[in-house]
Amino acid sequence: MPSERDIRRRIRSIRNIQQVTKAMETVSASKMRRAQTAVLASRPYEERLRTVLNDLAPHTDPEAHPLLARREVRRAGIVLVTSDRGLVGALNTNMVRAALRHAESLPAASFVAVGRKAIAALRRLRQPVSAEFQALGDRPTTQDTNAVARVAQEEFLAGTVDEVYLAFTRFVNTIRQVPTIRRILPLAPAEERLRELPPLQYIFEPDPETVLGAVLPRLIEVSIYQAILENLASEHSARLIAMRNATDAASDLIEELTLQANKARQWRITKEMLEIASGAEALAKG
Protein backbone atom coordinates (compact mmCIF):
# COMPACT_ATOMS: atom_id res chain seq x y z
CA MET A 1 0.00 0.00 0.00
CA PRO A 2 1.45 3.46 -0.91
CA SER A 3 2.35 5.69 1.98
CA GLU A 4 0.29 8.73 2.87
CA ARG A 5 3.09 11.02 1.66
CA ASP A 6 3.18 9.33 -1.77
CA ILE A 7 -0.59 9.62 -2.14
CA ARG A 8 -0.56 13.32 -1.15
CA ARG A 9 2.22 13.94 -3.66
CA ARG A 10 0.19 12.26 -6.40
CA ILE A 11 -2.87 14.32 -5.49
CA ARG A 12 -0.87 17.54 -5.89
CA SER A 13 0.40 16.36 -9.27
CA ILE A 14 -3.10 15.52 -10.52
CA ARG A 15 -4.44 18.84 -9.23
CA ASN A 16 -1.77 20.66 -11.25
CA ILE A 17 -2.76 18.72 -14.38
CA GLN A 18 -6.40 19.52 -13.67
CA GLN A 19 -5.60 23.24 -13.66
CA VAL A 20 -4.00 22.86 -17.09
CA THR A 21 -6.96 20.95 -18.55
CA LYS A 22 -9.37 23.49 -17.09
CA ALA A 23 -7.42 26.33 -18.71
CA MET A 24 -7.35 24.49 -22.04
CA GLU A 25 -11.11 23.92 -21.79
CA THR A 26 -11.65 27.66 -21.35
CA VAL A 27 -9.40 28.50 -24.31
CA SER A 28 -11.12 25.90 -26.50
CA ALA A 29 -14.54 27.31 -25.59
CA SER A 30 -13.47 30.77 -26.77
CA LYS A 31 -11.94 29.43 -30.01
CA MET A 32 -14.95 27.22 -30.65
CA ARG A 33 -17.36 30.17 -30.47
CA ARG A 34 -15.22 32.12 -32.92
CA ALA A 35 -14.88 29.15 -35.30
CA GLN A 36 -18.60 28.40 -35.09
CA THR A 37 -19.41 32.01 -36.02
CA ALA A 38 -17.10 31.77 -39.05
CA VAL A 39 -18.68 28.48 -40.19
CA LEU A 40 -22.24 29.77 -39.94
CA ALA A 41 -21.29 32.98 -41.75
CA SER A 42 -19.64 31.20 -44.70
CA ARG A 43 -22.21 28.45 -45.29
CA PRO A 44 -24.74 30.70 -47.11
CA TYR A 45 -22.01 31.89 -49.49
CA GLU A 46 -21.15 28.35 -50.58
CA GLU A 47 -24.83 27.47 -50.90
CA ARG A 48 -25.41 30.53 -53.08
CA LEU A 49 -22.55 29.60 -55.40
CA ARG A 50 -24.03 26.11 -55.81
CA THR A 51 -27.38 27.73 -56.59
CA VAL A 52 -25.69 29.78 -59.33
CA LEU A 53 -24.23 26.56 -60.76
CA ASN A 54 -27.71 24.98 -60.78
CA ASP A 55 -29.14 28.08 -62.49
CA LEU A 56 -26.45 28.04 -65.17
CA ALA A 57 -26.56 24.31 -65.88
CA PRO A 58 -29.69 24.27 -68.13
CA HIS A 59 -28.21 27.01 -70.33
CA THR A 60 -24.71 25.61 -70.93
CA ASP A 61 -23.11 22.62 -72.56
CA PRO A 62 -22.03 20.05 -69.91
CA GLU A 63 -18.64 19.93 -71.66
CA ALA A 64 -18.34 23.72 -71.74
CA HIS A 65 -15.74 23.77 -68.96
CA PRO A 66 -13.00 21.22 -68.14
CA LEU A 67 -14.02 21.18 -64.46
CA LEU A 68 -17.35 19.66 -65.54
CA ALA A 69 -15.82 16.95 -67.72
CA ARG A 70 -16.68 13.41 -66.66
CA ARG A 71 -14.39 10.58 -67.64
CA GLU A 72 -13.70 7.00 -66.73
CA VAL A 73 -12.33 6.85 -63.20
CA ARG A 74 -8.94 5.18 -63.12
CA ARG A 75 -7.50 7.19 -60.24
CA ALA A 76 -9.08 9.48 -57.66
CA GLY A 77 -7.71 12.15 -55.37
CA ILE A 78 -8.82 12.73 -51.78
CA VAL A 79 -8.23 16.03 -49.99
CA LEU A 80 -8.00 14.84 -46.36
CA VAL A 81 -8.50 17.59 -43.76
CA THR A 82 -7.51 17.03 -40.11
CA SER A 83 -6.21 19.18 -37.27
CA ASP A 84 -2.61 20.20 -36.64
CA ARG A 85 -2.78 19.46 -32.91
CA GLY A 86 -4.03 16.57 -30.85
CA LEU A 87 -6.03 16.30 -27.62
CA VAL A 88 -9.25 16.06 -29.66
CA GLY A 89 -10.35 12.57 -28.73
CA ALA A 90 -11.12 10.30 -31.70
CA LEU A 91 -11.83 13.19 -34.13
CA ASN A 92 -8.79 12.73 -36.38
CA THR A 93 -8.74 8.94 -36.05
CA ASN A 94 -12.35 8.66 -37.22
CA MET A 95 -11.72 11.00 -40.15
CA VAL A 96 -8.60 9.16 -41.35
CA ARG A 97 -10.35 5.81 -40.98
CA ALA A 98 -13.35 7.03 -43.02
CA ALA A 99 -11.07 8.41 -45.76
CA LEU A 100 -9.14 5.15 -46.00
CA ARG A 101 -12.36 3.12 -46.22
CA HIS A 102 -13.53 5.35 -49.05
CA ALA A 103 -10.15 5.02 -50.79
CA GLU A 104 -10.57 1.23 -50.73
CA SER A 105 -13.78 1.58 -52.76
CA LEU A 106 -11.93 3.44 -55.55
CA PRO A 107 -9.78 1.89 -58.31
CA ALA A 108 -6.75 3.82 -57.00
CA ALA A 109 -6.39 6.86 -54.80
CA SER A 110 -3.84 9.45 -53.79
CA PHE A 111 -4.12 12.03 -51.04
CA VAL A 112 -3.66 15.73 -50.49
CA ALA A 113 -2.98 15.97 -46.75
CA VAL A 114 -4.14 19.08 -44.89
CA GLY A 115 -3.08 19.15 -41.23
CA ARG A 116 -0.18 17.56 -39.35
CA LYS A 117 -2.30 14.64 -38.13
CA ALA A 118 -3.27 13.71 -41.69
CA ILE A 119 0.34 13.98 -42.83
CA ALA A 120 1.60 11.79 -39.98
CA ALA A 121 -1.13 9.16 -40.43
CA LEU A 122 -0.68 8.87 -44.20
CA ARG A 123 3.10 8.63 -43.86
CA ARG A 124 2.78 5.96 -41.19
CA LEU A 125 0.38 3.96 -43.36
CA ARG A 126 2.55 4.50 -46.46
CA GLN A 127 -0.27 6.03 -48.51
CA PRO A 128 0.53 7.98 -51.71
CA VAL A 129 0.51 11.73 -50.97
CA SER A 130 0.79 14.30 -53.75
CA ALA A 131 0.85 17.44 -51.56
CA GLU A 132 0.99 18.41 -47.88
CA PHE A 133 -0.33 21.52 -46.13
CA GLN A 134 -0.09 22.41 -42.46
CA ALA A 135 -0.07 25.32 -39.99
CA LEU A 136 -3.02 27.14 -41.56
CA GLY A 137 -3.76 28.67 -38.16
CA ASP A 138 -6.93 29.20 -36.13
CA ARG A 139 -8.14 31.94 -38.47
CA PRO A 140 -7.42 30.76 -42.02
CA THR A 141 -8.33 32.99 -44.94
CA THR A 142 -9.11 32.10 -48.53
CA GLN A 143 -5.56 33.13 -49.39
CA ASP A 144 -4.31 30.39 -47.06
CA THR A 145 -6.64 27.70 -48.41
CA ASN A 146 -6.62 28.56 -52.12
CA ALA A 147 -3.29 26.74 -52.48
CA VAL A 148 -5.10 23.50 -51.60
CA ALA A 149 -7.80 24.27 -54.17
CA ARG A 150 -5.19 24.97 -56.86
CA VAL A 151 -3.50 21.60 -56.30
CA ALA A 152 -6.85 19.79 -56.55
CA GLN A 153 -7.81 21.61 -59.75
CA GLU A 154 -4.39 21.19 -61.35
CA GLU A 155 -4.34 17.44 -60.71
CA PHE A 156 -7.83 17.08 -62.19
CA LEU A 157 -7.15 19.26 -65.23
CA ALA A 158 -3.83 17.51 -65.90
CA GLY A 159 -5.56 14.13 -65.87
CA THR A 160 -3.53 12.87 -62.89
CA VAL A 161 -6.83 12.07 -61.17
CA ASP A 162 -10.29 11.60 -62.67
CA GLU A 163 -12.25 12.51 -59.54
CA VAL A 164 -11.49 14.60 -56.45
CA TYR A 165 -13.13 14.01 -53.09
CA LEU A 166 -13.09 16.27 -50.05
CA ALA A 167 -12.85 14.53 -46.65
CA PHE A 168 -13.43 16.64 -43.54
CA THR A 169 -15.28 16.62 -40.22
CA ARG A 170 -18.54 18.56 -40.49
CA PHE A 171 -19.52 20.62 -37.46
CA VAL A 172 -23.08 19.92 -36.26
CA ASN A 173 -22.93 21.12 -32.67
CA THR A 174 -20.61 21.04 -29.67
CA ILE A 175 -21.38 17.39 -29.00
CA ARG A 176 -21.64 16.05 -32.55
CA GLN A 177 -19.12 16.21 -35.39
CA VAL A 178 -19.61 14.00 -38.45
CA PRO A 179 -16.86 12.66 -40.76
CA THR A 180 -17.96 13.72 -44.25
CA ILE A 181 -16.72 12.77 -47.72
CA ARG A 182 -18.12 14.38 -50.85
CA ARG A 183 -17.06 14.71 -54.47
CA ILE A 184 -16.02 18.18 -55.59
CA LEU A 185 -14.61 17.36 -59.05
CA PRO A 186 -15.97 16.97 -61.61
CA LEU A 187 -18.60 19.49 -60.56
CA ALA A 188 -22.19 18.55 -61.19
CA PRO A 189 -25.42 20.46 -60.55
CA ALA A 190 -27.99 18.87 -58.28
CA GLU A 191 -30.40 16.87 -60.47
CA GLU A 192 -33.34 17.34 -58.13
CA ARG A 193 -32.65 21.07 -58.13
CA LEU A 194 -32.76 21.16 -61.95
CA ARG A 195 -36.21 19.57 -61.98
CA GLU A 196 -37.48 22.27 -59.63
CA LEU A 197 -36.23 25.16 -61.77
CA PRO A 198 -38.98 27.26 -63.38
CA PRO A 199 -39.00 27.36 -67.18
CA LEU A 200 -37.45 30.83 -67.40
CA GLN A 201 -34.87 32.11 -69.85
CA TYR A 202 -32.12 34.20 -68.32
CA ILE A 203 -29.85 36.60 -70.15
CA PHE A 204 -26.19 36.13 -69.19
CA GLU A 205 -23.53 38.69 -70.01
CA PRO A 206 -21.31 38.15 -71.83
CA ASP A 207 -22.55 34.52 -72.15
CA PRO A 208 -23.32 31.52 -69.88
CA GLU A 209 -19.98 29.80 -70.62
CA THR A 210 -17.98 32.84 -69.50
CA VAL A 211 -20.01 33.21 -66.32
CA LEU A 212 -19.62 29.48 -65.65
CA GLY A 213 -15.86 29.73 -66.18
CA ALA A 214 -15.68 32.42 -63.49
CA VAL A 215 -17.94 30.64 -61.02
CA LEU A 216 -16.56 27.09 -61.10
CA PRO A 217 -13.00 27.73 -59.83
CA ARG A 218 -14.41 29.98 -57.15
CA LEU A 219 -16.81 27.25 -56.07
CA ILE A 220 -13.94 24.79 -55.59
CA GLU A 221 -12.01 27.36 -53.55
CA VAL A 222 -15.02 28.13 -51.36
CA SER A 223 -15.83 24.43 -50.86
CA ILE A 224 -12.33 23.71 -49.55
CA TYR A 225 -12.31 26.88 -47.43
CA GLN A 226 -15.68 25.90 -45.94
CA ALA A 227 -14.44 22.35 -45.22
CA ILE A 228 -11.40 23.69 -43.36
CA LEU A 229 -13.61 26.01 -41.29
CA GLU A 230 -15.96 23.11 -40.51
CA ASN A 231 -13.02 20.97 -39.42
CA LEU A 232 -11.63 23.81 -37.29
CA ALA A 233 -14.93 24.25 -35.45
CA SER A 234 -15.11 20.48 -34.95
CA GLU A 235 -11.54 20.43 -33.64
CA HIS A 236 -12.17 23.06 -30.96
CA SER A 237 -15.47 21.41 -29.98
CA ALA A 238 -13.80 18.01 -29.64
CA ARG A 239 -10.93 19.51 -27.63
CA LEU A 240 -13.42 21.30 -25.36
CA ILE A 241 -15.21 18.03 -24.63
CA ALA A 242 -11.92 16.13 -24.20
CA MET A 243 -10.55 18.68 -21.72
CA ARG A 244 -13.84 18.78 -19.84
CA ASN A 245 -13.80 14.98 -19.54
CA ALA A 246 -10.15 15.10 -18.42
CA THR A 247 -10.99 17.70 -15.76
CA ASP A 248 -13.90 15.62 -14.48
CA ALA A 249 -11.76 12.47 -14.47
CA ALA A 250 -9.09 14.32 -12.49
CA SER A 251 -11.71 15.36 -9.92
CA ASP A 252 -12.88 11.76 -9.56
CA LEU A 253 -9.29 10.54 -9.20
CA ILE A 254 -8.48 13.20 -6.60
CA GLU A 255 -11.55 12.17 -4.62
CA GLU A 256 -10.51 8.51 -4.76
CA LEU A 257 -6.91 9.28 -3.78
CA THR A 258 -8.07 11.54 -0.94
CA LEU A 259 -10.07 8.62 0.44
CA GLN A 260 -6.97 6.41 0.17
CA ALA A 261 -4.87 9.09 1.91
CA ASN A 262 -7.39 9.32 4.73
CA LYS A 263 -7.34 5.54 5.12
CA ALA A 264 -3.53 5.57 5.16
CA ARG A 265 -3.58 8.35 7.75
CA GLN A 266 -6.08 6.44 9.89
CA TRP A 267 -3.95 3.30 9.60
CA ARG A 268 -0.84 5.27 10.64
CA ILE A 269 -2.62 6.79 13.66
CA THR A 270 -4.00 3.41 14.69
CA LYS A 271 -0.55 1.86 14.39
CA GLU A 272 1.00 4.60 16.53
CA MET A 273 -1.72 4.19 19.18
CA LEU A 274 -1.14 0.44 19.25
CA GLU A 275 2.60 1.01 19.66
CA ILE A 276 2.01 3.45 22.51
CA ALA A 277 -0.41 1.07 24.20
CA SER A 278 1.97 -1.87 23.78
CA GLY A 279 4.83 0.19 25.20
CA ALA A 280 2.76 1.31 28.17
CA GLU A 281 1.67 -2.25 28.84
CA ALA A 282 5.28 -3.46 28.68
CA LEU A 283 6.38 -0.81 31.17
CA ALA A 284 3.56 -1.72 33.51
CA LYS A 285 4.58 -5.37 33.47
CA GLY A 286 8.18 -4.46 33.99
C-alpha positions in Angstrom: 0.0 0.0 0.0 1.4 3.5 -0.9 2.4 5.7 2.0 0.3 8.7 2.9 3.1 11.0 1.7 3.2 9.3 -1.8 -0.6 9.6 -2.1 -0.6 13.3 -1.1 2.2 13.9 -3.7 0.2 12.3 -6.4 -2.9 14.3 -5.5 -0.9 17.5 -5.9 0.4 16.4 -9.3 -3.1 15.5 -10.5 -4.4 18.8 -9.2 -1.8 20.7 -11.3 -2.8 18.7 -14.4 -6.4 19.5 -13.7 -5.6 23.2 -13.7 -4.0 22.9 -17.1 -7.0 20.9 -18.6 -9.4 23.5 -17.1 -7.4 26.3 -18.7 -7.3 24.5 -22.0 -11.1 23.9 -21.8 -11.6 27.7 -21.4 -9.4 28.5 -24.3 -11.1 25.9 -26.5 -14.5 27.3 -25.6 -13.5 30.8 -26.8 -11.9 29.4 -30.0 -15.0 27.2 -30.6 -17.4 30.2 -30.5 -15.2 32.1 -32.9 -14.9 29.2 -35.3 -18.6 28.4 -35.1 -19.4 32.0 -36.0 -17.1 31.8 -39.0 -18.7 28.5 -40.2 -22.2 29.8 -39.9 -21.3 33.0 -41.8 -19.6 31.2 -44.7 -22.2 28.4 -45.3 -24.7 30.7 -47.1 -22.0 31.9 -49.5 -21.1 28.4 -50.6 -24.8 27.5 -50.9 -25.4 30.5 -53.1 -22.6 29.6 -55.4 -24.0 26.1 -55.8 -27.4 27.7 -56.6 -25.7 29.8 -59.3 -24.2 26.6 -60.8 -27.7 25.0 -60.8 -29.1 28.1 -62.5 -26.5 28.0 -65.2 -26.6 24.3 -65.9 -29.7 24.3 -68.1 -28.2 27.0 -70.3 -24.7 25.6 -70.9 -23.1 22.6 -72.6 -22.0 20.0 -69.9 -18.6 19.9 -71.7 -18.3 23.7 -71.7 -15.7 23.8 -69.0 -13.0 21.2 -68.1 -14.0 21.2 -64.5 -17.3 19.7 -65.5 -15.8 16.9 -67.7 -16.7 13.4 -66.7 -14.4 10.6 -67.6 -13.7 7.0 -66.7 -12.3 6.8 -63.2 -8.9 5.2 -63.1 -7.5 7.2 -60.2 -9.1 9.5 -57.7 -7.7 12.1 -55.4 -8.8 12.7 -51.8 -8.2 16.0 -50.0 -8.0 14.8 -46.4 -8.5 17.6 -43.8 -7.5 17.0 -40.1 -6.2 19.2 -37.3 -2.6 20.2 -36.6 -2.8 19.5 -32.9 -4.0 16.6 -30.8 -6.0 16.3 -27.6 -9.2 16.1 -29.7 -10.4 12.6 -28.7 -11.1 10.3 -31.7 -11.8 13.2 -34.1 -8.8 12.7 -36.4 -8.7 8.9 -36.0 -12.3 8.7 -37.2 -11.7 11.0 -40.2 -8.6 9.2 -41.3 -10.4 5.8 -41.0 -13.4 7.0 -43.0 -11.1 8.4 -45.8 -9.1 5.1 -46.0 -12.4 3.1 -46.2 -13.5 5.4 -49.0 -10.1 5.0 -50.8 -10.6 1.2 -50.7 -13.8 1.6 -52.8 -11.9 3.4 -55.5 -9.8 1.9 -58.3 -6.8 3.8 -57.0 -6.4 6.9 -54.8 -3.8 9.5 -53.8 -4.1 12.0 -51.0 -3.7 15.7 -50.5 -3.0 16.0 -46.8 -4.1 19.1 -44.9 -3.1 19.1 -41.2 -0.2 17.6 -39.3 -2.3 14.6 -38.1 -3.3 13.7 -41.7 0.3 14.0 -42.8 1.6 11.8 -40.0 -1.1 9.2 -40.4 -0.7 8.9 -44.2 3.1 8.6 -43.9 2.8 6.0 -41.2 0.4 4.0 -43.4 2.6 4.5 -46.5 -0.3 6.0 -48.5 0.5 8.0 -51.7 0.5 11.7 -51.0 0.8 14.3 -53.8 0.9 17.4 -51.6 1.0 18.4 -47.9 -0.3 21.5 -46.1 -0.1 22.4 -42.5 -0.1 25.3 -40.0 -3.0 27.1 -41.6 -3.8 28.7 -38.2 -6.9 29.2 -36.1 -8.1 31.9 -38.5 -7.4 30.8 -42.0 -8.3 33.0 -44.9 -9.1 32.1 -48.5 -5.6 33.1 -49.4 -4.3 30.4 -47.1 -6.6 27.7 -48.4 -6.6 28.6 -52.1 -3.3 26.7 -52.5 -5.1 23.5 -51.6 -7.8 24.3 -54.2 -5.2 25.0 -56.9 -3.5 21.6 -56.3 -6.9 19.8 -56.5 -7.8 21.6 -59.7 -4.4 21.2 -61.4 -4.3 17.4 -60.7 -7.8 17.1 -62.2 -7.1 19.3 -65.2 -3.8 17.5 -65.9 -5.6 14.1 -65.9 -3.5 12.9 -62.9 -6.8 12.1 -61.2 -10.3 11.6 -62.7 -12.2 12.5 -59.5 -11.5 14.6 -56.4 -13.1 14.0 -53.1 -13.1 16.3 -50.0 -12.8 14.5 -46.6 -13.4 16.6 -43.5 -15.3 16.6 -40.2 -18.5 18.6 -40.5 -19.5 20.6 -37.5 -23.1 19.9 -36.3 -22.9 21.1 -32.7 -20.6 21.0 -29.7 -21.4 17.4 -29.0 -21.6 16.0 -32.5 -19.1 16.2 -35.4 -19.6 14.0 -38.4 -16.9 12.7 -40.8 -18.0 13.7 -44.2 -16.7 12.8 -47.7 -18.1 14.4 -50.9 -17.1 14.7 -54.5 -16.0 18.2 -55.6 -14.6 17.4 -59.1 -16.0 17.0 -61.6 -18.6 19.5 -60.6 -22.2 18.5 -61.2 -25.4 20.5 -60.6 -28.0 18.9 -58.3 -30.4 16.9 -60.5 -33.3 17.3 -58.1 -32.6 21.1 -58.1 -32.8 21.2 -61.9 -36.2 19.6 -62.0 -37.5 22.3 -59.6 -36.2 25.2 -61.8 -39.0 27.3 -63.4 -39.0 27.4 -67.2 -37.5 30.8 -67.4 -34.9 32.1 -69.8 -32.1 34.2 -68.3 -29.8 36.6 -70.2 -26.2 36.1 -69.2 -23.5 38.7 -70.0 -21.3 38.2 -71.8 -22.5 34.5 -72.1 -23.3 31.5 -69.9 -20.0 29.8 -70.6 -18.0 32.8 -69.5 -20.0 33.2 -66.3 -19.6 29.5 -65.6 -15.9 29.7 -66.2 -15.7 32.4 -63.5 -17.9 30.6 -61.0 -16.6 27.1 -61.1 -13.0 27.7 -59.8 -14.4 30.0 -57.2 -16.8 27.2 -56.1 -13.9 24.8 -55.6 -12.0 27.4 -53.6 -15.0 28.1 -51.4 -15.8 24.4 -50.9 -12.3 23.7 -49.5 -12.3 26.9 -47.4 -15.7 25.9 -45.9 -14.4 22.4 -45.2 -11.4 23.7 -43.4 -13.6 26.0 -41.3 -16.0 23.1 -40.5 -13.0 21.0 -39.4 -11.6 23.8 -37.3 -14.9 24.3 -35.4 -15.1 20.5 -35.0 -11.5 20.4 -33.6 -12.2 23.1 -31.0 -15.5 21.4 -30.0 -13.8 18.0 -29.6 -10.9 19.5 -27.6 -13.4 21.3 -25.4 -15.2 18.0 -24.6 -11.9 16.1 -24.2 -10.5 18.7 -21.7 -13.8 18.8 -19.8 -13.8 15.0 -19.5 -10.1 15.1 -18.4 -11.0 17.7 -15.8 -13.9 15.6 -14.5 -11.8 12.5 -14.5 -9.1 14.3 -12.5 -11.7 15.4 -9.9 -12.9 11.8 -9.6 -9.3 10.5 -9.2 -8.5 13.2 -6.6 -11.5 12.2 -4.6 -10.5 8.5 -4.8 -6.9 9.3 -3.8 -8.1 11.5 -0.9 -10.1 8.6 0.4 -7.0 6.4 0.2 -4.9 9.1 1.9 -7.4 9.3 4.7 -7.3 5.5 5.1 -3.5 5.6 5.2 -3.6 8.3 7.8 -6.1 6.4 9.9 -4.0 3.3 9.6 -0.8 5.3 10.6 -2.6 6.8 13.7 -4.0 3.4 14.7 -0.5 1.9 14.4 1.0 4.6 16.5 -1.7 4.2 19.2 -1.1 0.4 19.3 2.6 1.0 19.7 2.0 3.4 22.5 -0.4 1.1 24.2 2.0 -1.9 23.8 4.8 0.2 25.2 2.8 1.3 28.2 1.7 -2.3 28.8 5.3 -3.5 28.7 6.4 -0.8 31.2 3.6 -1.7 33.5 4.6 -5.4 33.5 8.2 -4.5 34.0 
